[in-house]
Amino acid sequence: MGFVKEFKEFAMRGNVLDMAIGIIIGGAFGKIVSSLVGDLIMPVIGLLVGGVNFTDLRIILKDAVVEAGQTVTPEVSINYGNFLQVTFDFIIVAFAIFLLVKGVNTLKKKQEAPAPAPAAPPEDITLLKEIRDLLKEKNK
């Protein structure tokens, strides 16, 4: 039972749970970003550059061989349009994470800002304290 207990302690450690939650939220966030890029941004960019659907962009290295309506050998192509799509996804995710980290760091700096040093007491109070201390020493 030592192995099971050790695994349970590992799995229930705070950092592991935080990481698991981060991975799950990150996966969901990735889907949202993929939809944002694929469904909203890329069609607009495609329209601006002449009605191009980026996922269809490719360089055909070898055409498909079709005999009697059946594909004997599939087409061989470099699908650079899909690469562009995934690159835009990455850039948007990286930018969103950058903004998130920047915001968290800004909040941490505000929390860690040192409290202003207390103002020096007025000169007359300082003089009275010195006189008090001198009288205490004299009376000893």
GROMACS elastic network, one bead per residue, 0.5 to 0.9 nm:
[ bonds ]
;  ai    aj funct       b0    kb
    1     4     6  0.53152   500
    1     5     6  0.62010   500
    1     6     6  0.86041   500
    2     5     6  0.51289   500
    2     6     6  0.60455   500
    2     7     6  0.85588   500
    3     6     6  0.50959   500
    3     7     6  0.61271   500
    3     8     6  0.85705   500
    4     7     6  0.50822   500
    4     8     6  0.61083   500
    4     9     6  0.86586   500
    5     8     6  0.50530   500
    5     9     6  0.62500   500
    5    10     6  0.86367   500
    6     9     6  0.51602   500
    6    10     6  0.62309   500
    6    11     6  0.86585   500
    7    11     6  0.60328   500
    7    12     6  0.84946   500
    8    11     6  0.51095   500
    8    12     6  0.60307   500
    8    13     6  0.85043   500
    9    12     6  0.52992   500
    9    13     6  0.61459   500
   10    13     6  0.53605   500
   10    14     6  0.89837   500
   10    16     6  0.75343   500
   11    14     6  0.84355   500
   11    16     6  0.62684   500
   11    17     6  0.72932   500
   12    15     6  0.84560   500
   12    16     6  0.68906   500
   12    17     6  0.66127   500
   13    16     6  0.55356   500
   13    17     6  0.65524   500
   13    18     6  0.88441   500
   14    17     6  0.52516   500
   14    18     6  0.61364   500
   14    19     6  0.85669   500
   15    18     6  0.50548   500
   15    19     6  0.60478   500
   15    20     6  0.85672   500
   16    19     6  0.50592   500
   16    20     6  0.61345   500
   16    21     6  0.86201   500
   17    20     6  0.50653   500
   17    21     6  0.61809   500
   17    22     6  0.85137   500
   18    21     6  0.51883   500
   18    22     6  0.61238   500
   18    23     6  0.86682   500
   19    23     6  0.61519   500
   19    24     6  0.86747   500
   20    23     6  0.51075   500
   20    24     6  0.62629   500
   20    25     6  0.86192   500
   21    24     6  0.51922   500
   21    25     6  0.61292   500
   21    26     6  0.83411   500
   22    25     6  0.51904   500
   22    26     6  0.58043   500
   22    27     6  0.84954   500
   23    27     6  0.61003   500
   23    28     6  0.86744   500
   24    27     6  0.51909   500
   24    28     6  0.64292   500
   24    29     6  0.86051   500
   25    28     6  0.51324   500
   25    29     6  0.60027   500
   25    30     6  0.84913   500
   26    30     6  0.59913   500
   26    31     6  0.86715   500
   27    30     6  0.50214   500
   27    31     6  0.64616   500
   27    32     6  0.88396   500
   28    31     6  0.51975   500
   28    32     6  0.64542   500
   28    33     6  0.87877   500
   29    32     6  0.50663   500
   29    33     6  0.62071   500
   29    34     6  0.85666   500
   29    93     6  0.83051   500
   30    33     6  0.50879   500
   30    34     6  0.60354   500
   30    35     6  0.85483   500
   30    89     6  0.81359   500
   30    90     6  0.89684   500
   30    93     6  0.72118   500
   31    34     6  0.50261   500
   31    35     6  0.61702   500
   31    36     6  0.85232   500
   32    35     6  0.51620   500
   32    36     6  0.61059   500
   32    37     6  0.86629   500
   33    37     6  0.60858   500
   33    38     6  0.83430   500
   33    89     6  0.62847   500
   33    90     6  0.86940   500
   33    92     6  0.71217   500
   33    93     6  0.67060   500
   34    37     6  0.52222   500
   34    38     6  0.57987   500
   34    39     6  0.80107   500
   34    85     6  0.85650   500
   34    86     6  0.79984   500
   34    88     6  0.88106   500
   34    89     6  0.57571   500
   34    90     6  0.89038   500
   35    38     6  0.50629   500
   35    39     6  0.53138   500
   35    40     6  0.73284   500
   35    89     6  0.89609   500
   36    39     6  0.55618   500
   36    40     6  0.52543   500
   36    41     6  0.64051   500
   36    42     6  0.85846   500
   36    89     6  0.84113   500
   37    40     6  0.56791   500
   37    42     6  0.57446   500
   37    43     6  0.85459   500
   37    85     6  0.73129   500
   37    86     6  0.87397   500
   37    88     6  0.68333   500
   37    89     6  0.60804   500
   37    92     6  0.81636   500
   38    41     6  0.63906   500
   38    42     6  0.55012   500
   38    43     6  0.72468   500
   38    55     6  0.88685   500
   38    85     6  0.70029   500
   38    89     6  0.83045   500
   39    42     6  0.66796   500
   39    43     6  0.65913   500
   40    43     6  0.60143   500
   40    44     6  0.67308   500
   41    44     6  0.54120   500
   41    45     6  0.63086   500
   41    46     6  0.86118   500
   42    46     6  0.58455   500
   42    47     6  0.84108   500
   42    53     6  0.77167   500
   42    54     6  0.71068   500
   42    85     6  0.74793   500
   42    88     6  0.86522   500
   43    47     6  0.60383   500
   43    48     6  0.85543   500
   43    51     6  0.80078   500
   43    52     6  0.79696   500
   43    53     6  0.68174   500
   43    54     6  0.81462   500
   44    47     6  0.50530   500
   44    48     6  0.61958   500
   44    49     6  0.87296   500
   44    51     6  0.86463   500
   45    48     6  0.50271   500
   45    49     6  0.62837   500
   45    50     6  0.87329   500
   45    51     6  0.83727   500
   45    52     6  0.82281   500
   45    53     6  0.89685   500
   45    54     6  0.88964   500
   46    49     6  0.52488   500
   46    50     6  0.62936   500
   46    51     6  0.50245   500
   46    53     6  0.57018   500
   46    54     6  0.66963   500
   47    50     6  0.52542   500
   47    52     6  0.63691   500
   47    53     6  0.82726   500
   48    51     6  0.68338   500
   48    52     6  0.84869   500
   49    52     6  0.66186   500
   52    55     6  0.88452   500
   52    56     6  0.80596   500
   52    57     6  0.79784   500
   53    56     6  0.56232   500
   53    57     6  0.69866   500
   53    81     6  0.80731   500
   54    57     6  0.53047   500
   54    58     6  0.88363   500
   54    80     6  0.83308   500
   54    82     6  0.66666   500
   54    84     6  0.72791   500
   54    85     6  0.69174   500
   55    58     6  0.81887   500
   55    79     6  0.76556   500
   55    80     6  0.79678   500
   55    83     6  0.82157   500
   55    84     6  0.80863   500
   55    85     6  0.69035   500
   56    79     6  0.75263   500
   56    80     6  0.86416   500
   56    81     6  0.60887   500
   56    82     6  0.74808   500
   57    78     6  0.86794   500
   57    79     6  0.62315   500
   57    80     6  0.61567   500
   57    82     6  0.74171   500
   58    77     6  0.62521   500
   58    78     6  0.53292   500
   58    80     6  0.54626   500
   58    81     6  0.61659   500
   58    82     6  0.84361   500
   59    76     6  0.87095   500
   59    77     6  0.53852   500
   59    78     6  0.50649   500
   59    79     6  0.66189   500
   59    80     6  0.75372   500
   60    63     6  0.66118   500
   60    75     6  0.73328   500
   60    76     6  0.61173   500
   60    78     6  0.64675   500
   60    79     6  0.85342   500
   61    75     6  0.78320   500
   61    76     6  0.54888   500
   61    77     6  0.51508   500
   61    78     6  0.72953   500
   62    65     6  0.89173   500
   62    74     6  0.85940   500
   62    75     6  0.58036   500
   62    76     6  0.50387   500
   62    77     6  0.68486   500
   63    73     6  0.84446   500
   63    74     6  0.74392   500
   63    76     6  0.65724   500
   63    77     6  0.83181   500
   64    71     6  0.68791   500
   64    72     6  0.75148   500
   64    73     6  0.54476   500
   64    76     6  0.72837   500
   65    70     6  0.84942   500
   65    71     6  0.58965   500
   65    72     6  0.54053   500
   65    74     6  0.65970   500
   65    75     6  0.75134   500
   66    69     6  0.60447   500
   66    70     6  0.54405   500
   66    72     6  0.55360   500
   66    73     6  0.71459   500
   66    74     6  0.84422   500
   67    70     6  0.53949   500
   67    71     6  0.64698   500
   67    72     6  0.65774   500
   68    71     6  0.83726   500
   71    74     6  0.63137   500
   73    76     6  0.88617   500
   78    81     6  0.87316   500
   79    82     6  0.57660   500
   79    83     6  0.68269   500
   80    84     6  0.62433   500
   80    85     6  0.86756   500
   81    84     6  0.50569   500
   81    85     6  0.63211   500
   81    86     6  0.87765   500
   82    86     6  0.62569   500
   82    87     6  0.85231   500
   83    86     6  0.51801   500
   83    87     6  0.60567   500
   83    88     6  0.86532   500
   84    88     6  0.62230   500
   84    89     6  0.86198   500
   85    88     6  0.52633   500
   85    89     6  0.63303   500
   85    90     6  0.87912   500
   86    90     6  0.62094   500
   86    91     6  0.86915   500
   87    90     6  0.50663   500
   87    91     6  0.62286   500
   87    92     6  0.86797   500
   88    91     6  0.51151   500
   88    92     6  0.62081   500
   88    93     6  0.85867   500
   89    92     6  0.53473   500
   89    93     6  0.61889   500
   89    94     6  0.85593   500
   90    93     6  0.51180   500
   90    94     6  0.59451   500
   90    95     6  0.84267   500
   91    94     6  0.51083   500
   91    95     6  0.60315   500
   91    96     6  0.85541   500
   92    95     6  0.50755   500
   92    96     6  0.61076   500
   92    97     6  0.85984   500
   93    96     6  0.51090   500
   93    97     6  0.61559   500
   93    98     6  0.84912   500
   94    97     6  0.51699   500
   94    98     6  0.60488   500
   94    99     6  0.86705   500
   95    99     6  0.62332   500
   95   100     6  0.86211   500
   96    99     6  0.51556   500
   96   100     6  0.62253   500
   96   101     6  0.87033   500
   97   101     6  0.60875   500
   97   102     6  0.83808   500
   98   101     6  0.52231   500
   98   102     6  0.59666   500
   98   103     6  0.85124   500
   99   102     6  0.50134   500
   99   103     6  0.60727   500
   99   104     6  0.86215   500
  100   103     6  0.51499   500
  100   104     6  0.62578   500
  100   105     6  0.86278   500
  101   104     6  0.50799   500
  101   105     6  0.60550   500
  101   106     6  0.85236   500
  102   105     6  0.51327   500
  102   106     6  0.61675   500
  102   107     6  0.87191   500
  103   106     6  0.50936   500
  103   107     6  0.63067   500
  103   108     6  0.86815   500
  104   107     6  0.51199   500
  104   108     6  0.61921   500
  104   109     6  0.86664   500
  105   108     6  0.50078   500
  105   109     6  0.61520   500
  105   110     6  0.86685   500
  106   109     6  0.51613   500
  106   110     6  0.63687   500
  106   111     6  0.87858   500
  107   110     6  0.51645   500
  107   111     6  0.63277   500
  107   112     6  0.86684   500
  108   111     6  0.50565   500
  108   112     6  0.60237   500
  108   113     6  0.84938   500
  109   112     6  0.50551   500
  109   113     6  0.59533   500
  110   113     6  0.53101   500
  110   114     6  0.89574   500
  111   114     6  0.84133   500
  112   115     6  0.88654   500
  113   116     6  0.88551   500
  114   117     6  0.84835   500
  115   118     6  0.86127   500
  116   119     6  0.85460   500
  117   120     6  0.87312   500
  118   121     6  0.87127   500
  119   122     6  0.88590   500
  120   123     6  0.85064   500
  121   124     6  0.83138   500
  121   125     6  0.64458   500
  121   126     6  0.66212   500
  122   125     6  0.55095   500
  122   126     6  0.65287   500
  122   127     6  0.89386   500
  123   126     6  0.50788   500
  123   127     6  0.62379   500
  123   128     6  0.86893   500
  124   127     6  0.50841   500
  124   128     6  0.61954   500
  124   129     6  0.86698   500
  125   128     6  0.50946   500
  125   129     6  0.62308   500
  125   130     6  0.86994   500
  126   129     6  0.51769   500
  126   130     6  0.63361   500
  126   131     6  0.87667   500
  127   130     6  0.50927   500
  127   131     6  0.62357   500
  127   132     6  0.86247   500
  128   131     6  0.50804   500
  128   132     6  0.61429   500
  128   133     6  0.86458   500
  129   132     6  0.50278   500
  129   133     6  0.61793   500
  129   134     6  0.86303   500
  130   133     6  0.51233   500
  130   134     6  0.61788   500
  130   135     6  0.86439   500
  131   134     6  0.50971   500
  131   135     6  0.61700   500
  131   136     6  0.86356   500
  132   135     6  0.51805   500
  132   136     6  0.62430   500
  132   137     6  0.87581   500
  133   136     6  0.51100   500
  133   137     6  0.63459   500
  133   138     6  0.87035   500
  134   137     6  0.51593   500
  134   138     6  0.61618   500
  134   139     6  0.86913   500
  135   139     6  0.61228   500
  135   140     6  0.87381   500
  136   139     6  0.52735   500
  136   140     6  0.64925   500
  137   140     6  0.54136   500
